[in-house]
Amino acid sequence: MNARFEPFALPTPESERLTRVETIQGQSTDTDFRLPDEPNLPPGYTLKVGGTGWYEHVKTGMDMLATGIVLLITLPVVLLSAALVRITSRGPAFYTQMRLGRGGKPYVIYKLRSMYHDCERFSGIRWSSKGDNRVTPFGKFLRKSHIDELPQLWNVLRGEMSLIGPRPERPELVGSLEKALPRYRDRLLVKPGLTGLAQIQLPPDSDIESVRKKLVLDRVYVNHRSLWLDLRIYVATVFYLGGVSFETLRRWFALPHELDDEKQKVVHSKAMQETQRVYPLPVLDQV
């Protein structure tokens, strides 16, 4: 795979520009990742990743086996949906987009197109919100049923994703999120997933606050990843797709939810001579 570098404008509040952007398969991705300073953590702090060693191999095997079965079962649904996408709106049936995998490695994600073709040329890069006029009528059904996510099973088979892990994010947004949210890069310590601890307990990202909440649960998952937790998330996802509420899933499967006791703190930075708002990490991470 050939890579080249070209300038690219990152949509940050300060309208900053990256020094370089790596282009892979025709899509641009930020290659300059820096962690923000965190006064509440010691220098060199690294989040411990759970489920390493033997479970790393077991998880990969489970991913491949389960993905192969689900892909065979859902392939007719994907093909039928792809045909309906082509019939109901102009443009390709499948949508590709650059995302970041483990360690910040870029890869191309595959989804059924649920928005009007090339809509970001006019709207710019932004999160989808309720009533988003970029979503096609059939796309609304695809998103509600999560059928648009099924092509990502191919990414799992390619080893770029796992069935369970943090939601993969677009590289164009990561630079801004790292500056706004301490330890955002910790979620890149494991493979991104089709479903995950945060995805089945919180609604889709719509603003920086929603991303902050998911980051707390993503870091809890990274730290406590295990066979028992993944099995609970597997089963909870089935009920989630059936319409069971976040609160009910949390109660039924005893899912970790550190947001209940989270408190925001205001810390005065003498060096910067300004007031910063920072978010404490879950107590379980202070090791």
C-alpha positions as CSV (number, residue, x, y, z in Angstrom):
1,M,0.0,0.0,0.0
2,N,1.5,3.3,-1.1
3,A,1.2,6.4,1.2
4,R,1.8,10.0,0.4
5,F,1.6,13.2,2.4
6,E,-0.4,16.4,1.7
7,P,-1.7,19.3,3.7
8,F,-5.2,18.9,5.2
9,A,-7.3,21.3,7.3
10,L,-8.4,19.8,10.7
11,P,-11.7,21.0,11.9
12,T,-10.6,22.3,15.3
13,P,-12.1,25.3,17.1
14,E,-8.8,27.2,16.5
15,S,-8.9,26.2,12.7
16,E,-5.4,24.8,13.1
17,R,-3.7,23.0,10.2
18,L,-1.8,19.8,10.4
19,T,1.8,19.7,9.3
20,R,1.2,16.5,7.3
21,V,-1.5,14.0,6.5
22,E,-1.0,10.5,5.4
23,T,-3.2,9.4,2.4
24,I,-4.0,5.7,2.2
25,Q,-6.3,4.3,-0.4
26,G,-7.2,7.8,-1.5
27,Q,-8.4,8.9,2.0
28,S,-6.6,11.4,4.3
29,T,-5.7,10.7,7.9
30,D,-3.9,12.6,10.7
31,T,-0.5,11.2,11.5
32,D,0.5,13.6,14.2
33,F,-0.9,12.5,17.6
34,R,0.1,14.3,20.9
35,L,-1.3,13.7,24.3
36,P,-2.5,16.8,26.2
37,D,-0.9,17.6,29.6
38,E,-2.7,16.2,32.5
39,P,-2.0,17.7,35.9
40,N,-3.9,14.9,37.8
41,L,-1.7,12.1,36.4
42,P,2.0,11.3,37.0
43,P,4.3,11.7,34.0
44,G,4.5,8.6,31.8
45,Y,1.1,7.2,33.1
46,T,-0.1,4.4,30.9
47,L,-3.5,2.7,31.2
48,K,-3.2,-1.0,31.9
49,V,-4.8,-3.1,29.2
50,G,-6.8,-6.1,30.5
51,G,-7.2,-9.4,28.8
52,T,-3.7,-9.7,27.4
53,G,-1.8,-13.0,27.1
54,W,-3.9,-16.0,26.5
55,Y,-7.2,-14.1,26.2
56,E,-5.8,-12.0,23.3
57,H,-5.7,-15.2,21.2
58,V,-9.0,-16.5,22.5
59,K,-10.7,-13.2,21.6
60,T,-9.3,-13.3,18.1
61,G,-10.6,-16.8,17.6
62,M,-14.0,-15.9,18.9
63,D,-14.1,-12.9,16.6
64,M,-13.3,-14.9,13.6
65,L,-15.7,-17.8,14.4
66,A,-18.7,-15.5,15.3
67,T,-18.1,-13.1,12.4
68,G,-18.0,-15.9,9.9
69,I,-21.3,-17.3,11.2
70,V,-23.0,-13.9,11.4
71,L,-21.7,-12.9,7.9
72,L,-23.2,-16.1,6.3
73,I,-26.5,-15.5,8.0
74,T,-26.8,-11.8,7.2
75,L,-25.3,-11.8,3.7
76,P,-28.7,-11.9,2.0
77,V,-29.9,-9.0,4.1
78,V,-26.8,-7.0,3.2
79,L,-27.2,-7.6,-0.5
80,L,-30.9,-6.8,-0.5
81,S,-30.2,-3.6,1.5
82,A,-27.4,-2.6,-0.9
83,A,-29.8,-3.0,-3.9
84,L,-32.4,-0.8,-2.1
85,V,-29.8,1.8,-1.4
86,R,-29.0,2.1,-5.1
87,I,-32.7,2.2,-6.0
88,T,-33.8,4.8,-3.5
89,S,-30.9,7.3,-3.8
90,R,-28.1,8.4,-6.2
91,G,-24.7,7.0,-5.5
92,P,-22.9,3.8,-4.5
93,A,-24.5,1.2,-2.2
94,F,-21.4,0.9,0.0
95,Y,-19.6,3.7,1.8
96,T,-15.9,3.7,2.7
97,Q,-14.3,6.0,5.3
98,M,-11.0,6.2,7.1
99,R,-11.0,5.2,10.7
100,L,-8.3,4.7,13.3
101,G,-7.5,1.2,14.7
102,R,-5.3,-0.1,17.5
103,G,-2.3,2.1,18.1
104,G,-3.8,4.8,15.8
105,K,-3.2,2.7,12.7
106,P,-5.6,4.0,9.9
107,Y,-7.8,1.6,8.0
108,V,-10.8,1.8,5.7
109,I,-14.1,1.0,7.1
110,Y,-17.1,-0.4,5.1
111,K,-20.7,0.5,5.7
112,L,-24.0,0.6,3.7
113,R,-24.5,4.2,2.7
114,S,-27.2,5.8,4.8
115,M,-26.6,9.4,3.8
116,Y,-27.0,11.3,0.5
117,H,-23.9,10.7,-1.7
118,D,-21.1,13.2,-1.2
119,C,-23.2,15.3,1.4
120,E,-20.1,16.3,3.4
121,R,-18.9,18.3,0.5
122,F,-21.6,20.8,1.5
123,S,-22.1,20.1,5.2
124,G,-18.5,19.6,6.2
125,I,-17.3,17.0,8.7
126,R,-19.7,16.8,11.7
127,W,-21.4,14.3,13.9
128,S,-24.9,13.2,12.9
129,S,-27.7,14.5,15.1
130,K,-31.4,13.8,15.5
131,G,-33.3,14.8,12.4
132,D,-30.1,15.0,10.3
133,N,-31.2,16.0,6.8
134,R,-28.2,14.3,5.3
135,V,-29.7,10.9,6.1
136,T,-31.9,9.3,3.3
137,P,-35.4,8.0,4.1
138,F,-34.1,4.4,3.7
139,G,-31.0,5.3,5.5
140,K,-33.1,6.1,8.6
141,F,-34.3,2.5,8.6
142,L,-30.7,1.2,8.1
143,R,-29.4,3.2,11.0
144,K,-32.3,2.3,13.4
145,S,-31.9,-1.4,12.6
146,H,-28.1,-1.1,12.5
147,I,-28.0,-3.0,9.2
148,D,-25.7,-0.3,7.8
149,E,-23.0,-1.6,10.2
150,L,-23.0,-5.2,9.0
151,P,-20.3,-4.7,6.2
152,Q,-17.9,-3.9,9.0
153,L,-17.8,-7.7,9.6
154,W,-15.4,-7.7,6.7
155,N,-13.1,-5.4,8.8
156,V,-13.3,-7.9,11.6
157,L,-12.3,-10.8,9.3
158,R,-9.3,-8.6,8.1
159,G,-8.1,-8.2,11.7
160,E,-8.7,-4.4,11.7
161,M,-11.6,-4.6,14.1
162,S,-13.0,-6.8,16.9
163,L,-16.6,-7.5,17.5
164,I,-16.3,-5.8,20.9
165,G,-14.2,-2.6,21.5
166,P,-14.5,1.2,21.5
167,R,-16.3,2.7,18.5
168,P,-13.8,3.6,15.8
169,E,-13.4,7.3,15.2
170,R,-12.5,9.4,12.2
171,P,-8.9,10.7,12.1
172,E,-10.1,14.2,11.1
173,L,-11.8,14.5,14.5
174,V,-9.2,12.8,16.8
175,G,-6.8,15.7,16.9
176,S,-9.6,18.0,18.2
177,L,-10.8,15.4,20.7
178,E,-7.3,14.7,22.1
179,K,-7.0,18.4,22.9
180,A,-10.4,18.6,24.5
181,L,-10.5,15.3,26.4
182,P,-7.6,13.9,28.6
183,R,-6.5,10.4,27.8
184,Y,-8.6,10.1,24.6
185,R,-5.8,8.1,23.0
186,D,-6.2,5.4,25.6
187,R,-9.2,4.0,23.7
188,L,-6.7,3.2,20.8
189,L,-4.9,0.6,23.0
190,V,-7.2,-2.1,21.8
191,K,-9.0,-2.8,18.5
192,P,-12.2,-0.9,17.8
193,G,-15.4,-2.8,17.8
194,L,-18.8,-3.2,16.2
195,T,-20.3,-3.1,19.6
196,G,-18.9,-2.3,23.1
197,L,-19.4,-1.3,26.7
198,A,-20.1,2.3,25.8
199,Q,-22.1,1.7,22.6
200,I,-24.8,-0.4,24.5
201,Q,-25.1,2.0,27.4
202,L,-25.0,5.4,25.7
203,P,-26.6,7.0,22.6
204,P,-24.5,7.8,19.5
205,D,-22.0,10.7,19.7
206,S,-23.6,14.0,19.0
207,D,-21.3,16.5,20.8
208,I,-18.1,16.7,22.9
209,E,-20.0,15.9,26.1
210,S,-21.4,12.7,24.7
211,V,-17.8,11.7,23.5
212,R,-16.5,12.5,27.0
213,K,-19.0,10.1,28.6
214,K,-18.2,7.3,26.2
215,L,-14.5,7.9,26.8
216,V,-15.0,7.0,30.5
217,L,-16.6,3.7,29.6
218,D,-14.2,3.0,26.8
219,R,-11.3,3.3,29.3
220,V,-13.1,1.1,31.8
221,Y,-13.4,-1.6,29.1
222,V,-9.8,-1.3,28.0
223,N,-8.7,-1.7,31.7
224,H,-11.1,-4.6,32.5
225,R,-11.3,-6.4,29.2
226,S,-11.9,-10.1,29.9
227,L,-13.8,-13.2,28.7
228,W,-16.6,-12.7,31.2
229,L,-17.1,-9.0,30.4
230,D,-17.1,-9.7,26.6
231,L,-19.6,-12.5,27.0
232,R,-21.9,-10.2,28.9
233,I,-21.5,-7.5,26.1
234,Y,-22.2,-10.1,23.4
235,V,-25.5,-11.2,24.9
236,A,-26.5,-7.6,26.0
237,T,-26.0,-6.5,22.4
238,V,-28.6,-8.9,21.2
239,F,-31.1,-7.4,23.6
240,Y,-30.0,-3.9,22.7
241,L,-30.7,-4.6,19.0
242,G,-34.1,-5.8,20.2
243,G,-34.9,-2.4,21.7
244,V,-34.1,-3.1,25.4
245,S,-33.2,0.2,27.2
246,F,-29.7,1.2,28.3
247,E,-30.8,1.2,31.9
248,T,-32.3,-2.3,31.7
249,L,-29.3,-3.7,30.0
250,R,-27.0,-2.2,32.7
251,R,-29.1,-3.8,35.4
252,W,-29.6,-7.2,33.8
253,F,-26.0,-7.8,32.9
254,A,-24.3,-5.8,35.8
255,L,-22.4,-3.7,33.3
256,P,-19.7,-1.3,34.6
257,H,-21.0,2.2,34.5
258,E,-18.6,4.6,36.3
259,L,-20.6,7.7,35.1
260,D,-23.0,7.3,38.0
261,D,-20.5,8.5,40.5
262,E,-18.5,10.8,38.3
263,K,-17.9,14.4,39.5
264,Q,-16.5,17.3,37.6
265,K,-13.7,19.3,39.2
266,V,-12.3,22.8,38.5
267,V,-8.6,23.0,38.8
268,H,-6.6,26.2,38.8
269,S,-3.5,26.2,36.8
270,K,-1.0,28.6,38.1
271,A,1.4,28.1,35.3
272,M,-1.2,28.9,32.7
273,Q,-2.9,31.5,34.9
274,E,-6.3,30.3,33.9
275,T,-9.1,27.9,35.1
276,Q,-9.3,24.6,33.4
277,R,-12.1,22.0,33.7
278,V,-10.8,18.5,33.9
279,Y,-12.5,15.2,34.4
280,P,-11.3,12.7,37.1
281,L,-10.6,9.2,35.9
282,P,-12.5,6.2,37.4
283,V,-11.1,5.2,40.7
284,L,-10.3,1.8,39.4
285,D,-7.8,3.3,37.0
286,Q,-5.7,5.0,39.7
287,V,-3.1,2.2,40.0
